[in-house]
Amino acid sequence: MHFSIPETESRSGDSGGSAYVAYNIHVNGVLHCRVRYSQLLGLHEQLRKEYGANVLPAFPPKKLFSLTPAEVEQRREQLEKYMQAVRQDPLLGSSETFNSFLRRAQQAVAAKLDLPDDLIGYFSLFLVREKEDGAFSFVRKLQEFELPYVSVASLRSQEYKIVLRKSYWDSAYDDDVMENRVGLNLLYAQTVSDIERGWILVTKEQHRQLKSLQEKVSKKEFLRLAQTLRHYGYLRFDACVADFPEKDCPVVVSAGNSELSLQLRLPGQQLREGSFRVTRMRCWRVTSSVPLPSGGTSSPGRGRGEVRLELAFEYLMSKDRLQWVTITSPQAIMMSICLQSMVDELMVKKSGGSIRKMLRRRVGGTLRRSDSQQAVKSPPLLESPDASRESMVKLSSKLSAVSLRGIGAPSTDASASDVHGNFAFEGIGDEDL
């Protein structure tokens, strides 16, 4: 990793006092963060306490008086050499102290937006690929330990960008966000964008009402109306193929409101939608395969085909009938992550928790392995001390008798560790899809 501080930026003091100098840190030639001398000095002191002064390179000393332009440039060069030396040292460069400093410095998005600390967990950064027509495709959700600028730069293409979106699924949490001015603006901007992209389904009359509220700058009323619309807050994926309701059926998948929605065009351009509730997915898995070129053998100079990803889930179609549904999409992993986060949210809410409580359960940026991630060899039993759920317990005995057939990925060997069991699964009711 190449580390550099190629330039400085003068800024006025935090409280209107004398100006200070901010140093732009670049990683692999891409702006990573801006830091002050005092922040780098604090990092140096932490490293010195942890590893000792003899291990560390020399750090530029403090000055009693304001620096001249020549001295500012000299300090910049010294700080650049210092950071490069720390990063290249096998012990210091891989230390949690050094890397957590970079992670904290990278959290400039929330700081610049003035988003309160207790609302940061309600939003996440997503890596997207912008297409020529202006539409964008979700690549993945960035993890908390990732460095956004570095993630974008590593792809070496201007097509890839980072967007900020809400990271929860239950619109009831909107109330928490809308209490804050910045949170309200972020939620409003996302909703307007989703409507313009056609992700949220709107009738002509609803569109007229929304436009009227937008002109009045009635953001809360705008969002209240939007919350009643189909696919509000959903994350939409690229067009792909599913085996439901028939094989090789072209569909558009959206995730939200504890479900996967599959939209398909019937003959005559009629639009039809099938909704698969997360609570009725017994388990799911992602499989990958690499198809050979036509003829079954690869010829010299020709590589194998692109990786084919499939998300398959076992769904309770009726009281005692489970059926596998398979979606073939390059975004299958992203879909699986969405399913898991919806399950986690349902389980936390079921236990009387909240998003804030769920954040406190995180370890290293990810949720601990919970009941919602049980291997399929131990399927969830629908037992509950609540007498009103007695019928669900009876149903579980029926489900245990239902034979489970494989997902059918000829190039992969299914194992229990590949399958996500779903402890939010509830075998209730018969619903038409």
C-alpha positions in Angstrom: 0.0 0.0 0.0 1.4 3.3 -1.0 1.0 6.0 1.6 1.5 9.7 0.9 0.6 13.2 2.1 0.9 15.1 -1.1 -0.7 18.4 -0.1 -2.0 20.5 2.9 -5.1 22.5 3.4 -5.4 25.6 5.6 -8.5 25.9 7.6 -9.8 28.4 10.2 -9.7 27.3 13.8 -12.5 25.2 15.4 -13.7 28.2 17.5 -12.9 31.0 15.1 -9.3 31.3 16.4 -6.1 31.1 14.4 -5.8 29.0 11.3 -4.5 25.5 11.4 -3.2 23.1 8.7 -5.0 20.0 7.6 -3.0 17.2 6.0 -4.6 15.2 3.2 -3.7 11.5 3.5 -3.8 9.6 0.2 -3.8 5.8 0.0 -2.9 4.3 -3.4 -3.2 7.8 -4.8 -6.8 8.2 -3.6 -7.8 10.7 -0.9 -8.5 8.7 2.3 -9.0 11.4 5.0 -7.8 14.8 6.3 -6.1 15.0 9.6 -4.4 17.6 11.8 -0.9 17.4 13.2 -2.3 17.0 16.7 -4.2 13.8 15.5 -1.1 12.3 14.1 0.8 13.2 17.2 -1.9 11.4 19.3 -1.4 8.3 17.1 2.3 8.5 17.6 1.9 8.7 21.4 -0.4 5.7 21.4 2.0 3.6 19.3 4.9 4.7 21.6 3.1 3.5 24.7 2.2 0.2 23.1 5.5 -0.6 21.3 8.1 1.6 22.9 10.0 4.6 21.5 12.8 2.5 20.1 10.5 0.8 17.6 9.0 4.0 16.2 10.5 6.3 13.5 11.2 9.9 14.4 8.1 12.1 14.6 8.3 15.9 13.6 8.6 17.9 16.8 6.2 20.5 18.0 6.8 24.2 17.3 6.1 27.1 19.7 5.3 29.6 17.0 3.3 29.6 13.8 5.0 27.8 10.9 6.2 29.6 7.9 5.2 28.2 4.5 8.6 26.6 4.1 8.3 25.0 7.6 4.8 23.8 6.7 6.1 22.0 3.6 9.0 20.6 5.7 6.6 19.2 8.3 4.5 17.7 5.5 7.5 15.9 4.1 8.4 14.6 7.6 4.9 13.4 8.3 4.8 11.6 5.0 8.0 9.8 5.7 6.8 8.9 9.2 3.5 7.5 8.0 5.2 5.5 5.2 7.6 4.1 7.7 4.9 3.1 10.1 2.8 1.5 7.3 5.7 -0.5 6.0 6.8 -1.8 9.3 5.3 -5.4 9.7 4.5 -4.9 13.4 3.3 -1.3 13.4 1.5 -1.3 10.0 -0.7 -4.3 11.0 -1.4 -3.1 14.5 -5.0 -2.5 15.6 -3.9 1.0 16.9 -2.8 2.1 13.5 -5.6 0.6 11.5 -8.3 1.8 13.9 -6.9 5.3 13.5 -7.5 5.1 9.8 -11.0 3.7 10.3 -11.9 6.5 12.7 -10.5 9.1 10.3 -12.5 7.6 7.5 -15.8 8.3 9.3 -15.9 11.7 7.8 -19.2 11.1 6.1 -21.2 11.2 9.2 -19.1 14.0 10.7 -19.5 16.2 7.6 -23.3 15.6 7.6 -23.6 16.4 11.3 -25.4 13.1 11.8 -25.7 12.3 15.5 -23.7 9.3 16.8 -26.9 7.4 17.8 -28.2 7.6 14.2 -25.0 6.5 12.4 -26.0 2.8 12.7 -29.2 3.6 10.8 -27.3 4.3 7.6 -24.6 2.4 5.6 -22.4 3.0 2.7 -23.0 1.0 -0.4 -20.7 0.4 -3.4 -22.7 0.9 -6.6 -21.9 0.8 -10.3 -23.4 3.6 -12.3 -24.6 2.7 -15.8 -24.5 4.9 -18.9 -28.3 5.6 -18.6 -27.8 7.0 -15.1 -29.2 3.9 -13.4 -27.0 2.2 -10.8 -26.5 -1.3 -9.7 -25.7 -2.3 -6.1 -22.4 -4.2 -5.8 -22.3 -4.6 -2.1 -22.7 -3.0 1.3 -19.4 -1.8 2.7 -18.4 -3.3 6.0 -17.5 -1.1 8.9 -13.8 -1.9 8.7 -13.6 -1.1 5.0 -12.0 2.1 3.7 -14.5 3.5 1.1 -12.1 5.5 -1.0 -9.7 2.6 -1.2 -12.6 0.2 -2.1 -13.5 2.4 -5.0 -10.0 3.0 -6.2 -9.2 -0.7 -6.3 -11.8 -1.2 -9.0 -10.0 1.3 -11.3 -13.1 2.6 -12.9 -15.1 5.8 -12.7 -18.3 3.7 -13.0 -18.1 2.8 -9.3 -19.3 5.1 -6.6 -20.4 5.1 -3.0 -23.9 6.1 -1.9 -25.3 6.5 1.6 -28.6 4.8 2.3 -30.6 3.7 5.3 -29.6 0.2 6.4 -32.7 -1.0 8.2 -35.8 -2.6 6.7 -38.7 -1.8 9.1 -40.2 1.6 8.3 -41.2 2.0 11.9 -37.6 3.0 12.6 -38.2 6.0 10.3 -39.6 7.8 13.4 -36.2 7.7 15.1 -34.5 9.1 12.0 -37.1 11.8 11.3 -36.7 13.4 14.7 -33.3 14.7 13.6 -33.0 17.3 10.8 -30.0 15.6 9.1 -31.7 12.2 9.3 -34.9 13.6 7.9 -33.1 15.1 5.0 -31.2 11.9 4.2 -34.4 9.8 4.3 -36.2 12.4 2.2 -33.4 12.5 -0.4 -33.3 8.7 -0.7 -37.1 8.5 -1.1 -37.2 11.2 -3.8 -34.4 9.4 -5.7 -36.1 6.0 -5.4 -39.4 7.4 -6.8 -37.6 9.1 -9.7 -35.9 5.8 -10.5 -39.2 4.0 -10.5 -38.2 1.8 -7.6 -41.3 2.9 -5.5 -44.6 2.1 -7.3 -46.6 5.3 -7.5 -50.0 5.9 -9.2 -50.7 9.2 -11.0 -52.8 10.5 -8.1 -50.2 9.6 -5.6 -47.5 11.2 -7.7 -49.6 14.4 -7.8 -50.0 14.4 -4.0 -46.2 13.8 -3.5 -45.3 16.6 -5.9 -47.7 19.0 -4.1 -46.0 18.1 -0.7 -42.6 18.5 -2.3 -43.4 22.0 -3.5 -44.6 22.9 0.0 -41.3 21.5 1.4 -43.4 19.3 3.7 -40.8 16.6 4.1 -42.4 14.7 6.9 -45.8 14.6 5.3 -44.1 13.5 2.0 -42.4 10.6 3.8 -45.6 9.6 5.6 -47.4 9.3 2.3 -44.4 7.5 0.7 -44.4 5.0 3.6 -47.8 3.8 2.3 -46.5 3.1 -1.2 -45.5 -0.3 -2.5 -41.7 -0.9 -2.4 -41.0 2.1 -0.1 -37.5 1.6 1.3 -36.8 -1.5 -0.8 -33.4 -2.1 -2.3 -33.8 -3.0 -6.0 -31.5 -5.3 -8.0 -30.7 -5.7 -11.6 -33.0 -7.8 -13.9 -32.1 -11.5 -13.6 -33.6 -15.0 -14.0 -35.6 -17.2 -11.6 -37.2 -20.6 -11.8 -40.5 -19.3 -10.5 -43.3 -19.4 -11.6 -41.5 -21.2 -14.4 -38.0 -22.0 -15.5 -35.8 -19.2 -16.9 -38.4 -16.6 -16.0 -37.0 -13.0 -16.4 -37.6 -11.1 -13.1 -36.6 -8.0 -11.2 -35.9 -8.6 -7.5 -36.4 -6.1 -4.7 -35.7 -6.6 -1.0 -37.5 -4.8 1.8 -40.2 -5.0 4.4 -39.1 -8.5 5.4 -39.6 -10.0 1.9 -38.2 -10.6 -1.5 -40.4 -9.2 -4.3 -40.1 -10.7 -7.8 -41.7 -8.7 -10.6 -42.1 -10.3 -14.0 -43.6 -9.3 -17.3 -46.3 -11.6 -18.6 -47.3 -11.9 -22.3 -49.1 -8.7 -23.2 -46.7 -6.6 -21.0 -48.8 -7.2 -17.9 -46.8 -6.8 -14.8 -47.1 -9.4 -12.1 -45.5 -9.6 -8.7 -44.7 -12.4 -6.3 -43.8 -11.7 -2.7 -41.7 -14.2 -0.6 -41.8 -13.4 3.1 -38.6 -14.0 5.0 -40.6 -15.6 7.8 -41.6 -18.4 5.5 -38.1 -19.1 4.2 -37.0 -22.2 6.0 -33.4 -21.8 4.8 -31.4 -20.4 1.9 -28.0 -20.7 0.3 -25.8 -19.2 -2.4 -24.1 -21.5 -4.9 -21.6 -20.7 -7.6 -20.5 -22.5 -10.8 -18.3 -21.7 -13.7 -19.8 -23.0 -17.0 -17.5 -24.4 -19.6 -17.6 -22.9 -23.2 -19.9 -24.6 -25.6 -18.6 -28.1 -26.4 -17.7 -28.9 -22.8 -14.0 -28.3 -23.1 -11.9 -25.1 -22.9 -9.8 -24.4 -25.9 -6.3 -22.9 -25.7 -6.2 -19.2 -25.2 -9.8 -19.1 -24.0 -10.7 -18.9 -20.3 -13.7 -20.4 -18.7 -17.0 -18.6 -18.6 -18.0 -16.1 -15.9 -19.0 -17.3 -12.5 -22.7 -18.0 -12.2 -24.2 -17.2 -8.8 -27.5 -18.5 -7.6 -29.6 -17.7 -4.5 -31.9 -20.6 -3.6 -34.3 -20.6 -0.7 -36.8 -23.2 0.6 -40.2 -21.6 0.9 -43.3 -22.7 2.6 -45.8 -22.4 -0.2 -48.7 -23.9 1.8 -49.2 -25.6 5.1 -47.1 -28.6 4.5 -45.5 -27.9 1.1 -41.9 -26.6 0.9 -40.5 -25.7 -2.4 -37.1 -24.5 -3.5 -37.0 -21.2 -5.5 -33.8 -20.3 -7.3 -32.7 -16.8 -8.5 -29.7 -16.6 -10.8 -28.0 -13.3 -10.5 -24.5 -11.8 -10.1 -26.0 -10.0 -7.1 -26.9 -13.3 -5.3 -24.5 -12.7 -2.5 -25.9 -9.2 -1.9 -29.4 -10.7 -1.8 -28.3 -13.3 0.8 -26.8 -10.5 2.9 -30.1 -8.6 2.7 -32.0 -11.7 3.8 -29.7 -12.2 6.8 -29.9 -8.6 7.9 -33.7 -8.8 7.7 -33.7 -12.0 9.8 -31.4 -10.3 12.4 -33.6 -7.3 12.5 -36.7 -9.5 13.0 -35.0 -11.5 15.8 -33.9 -8.4 17.6 -37.3 -6.8 17.4 -38.9 -10.1 18.5 -36.8 -10.0 21.7 -37.9 -6.4 22.4 -34.7 -4.9 21.1 -33.9 -2.1 18.7 -31.4 -1.0 16.1 -29.3 0.6 18.8 -29.3 -2.6 20.8 -28.4 -4.6 17.7 -25.4 -2.3 17.2 -24.2 -3.0 20.7 -24.1 -6.7 19.8 -21.7 -6.2 17.0 -18.2 -7.7 17.3 -15.6 -6.3 14.9 -18.3 -4.8 12.7 -20.5 -7.9 12.3 -23.2 -9.5 14.3 -22.3 -12.5 16.4 -23.5 -15.8 15.1 -27.0 -15.9 16.5 -30.0 -18.2 16.4 -30.9 -16.8 13.0 -27.8 -18.6 11.5 -28.4 -22.2 12.5 -27.2 -24.9 10.2 -30.0 -26.7 8.3 -29.2 -30.0 9.9 -30.9 -28.6 13.0 -34.1 -27.0 11.6 -35.9 -24.5 13.9 -38.7 -26.0 16.0 -41.7 -23.7 16.2 -42.0 -23.9 20.0 -43.3 -21.0 22.1 -44.6 -20.6 25.6 -47.3 -18.5 24.1 -50.6 -20.5 24.0 -51.7 -18.5 21.0 -49.0 -20.2 18.9 -49.9 -23.7 19.7 -51.0 -24.3 16.1 -47.5 -23.5 15.0 -46.0 -26.1 17.3 -48.3 -28.7 15.8 -47.3 -27.6 12.3 -43.6 -28.2 13.1 -44.3 -31.9 13.3 -45.7 -31.9 9.8 -42.7 -30.0 8.5 -40.3 -32.5 10.0 -41.9 -35.1 7.8 -41.5 -33.2 4.6 -38.6 -34.5 2.6 -35.9 -32.1 1.8 -34.4 -32.2 -1.6 -31.1 -30.7 -2.7 -30.8 -27.4 -4.4 -29.3 -28.9 -7.5 -26.0 -27.2 -8.2 -24.2 -29.7 -10.3 -20.8 -28.0 -9.9 -20.9 -27.8 -6.1 -21.2 -30.2 -3.2 -23.8 -29.0 -0.8 -22.8 -28.9 2.9 -24.6 -27.8 6.0 -22.2 -24.9 6.5 -23.3 -23.5 3.1 -27.0 -23.3 4.2 -28.4 -20.5 6.3 -31.2 -21.9 8.6 -33.8 -19.3 9.5 -34.9 -18.9 13.1 -37.4 -16.2 12.0 -39.2 -19.0 10.1 -42.9 -19.3 10.9 -44.9 -21.9 9.2 -48.3 -20.2 9.2 -51.2 -19.8 6.8 -51.8 -20.3 3.1 -51.1 -17.2 1.0 -51.4 -16.9 -2.7 -48.2 -15.6 -4.4 
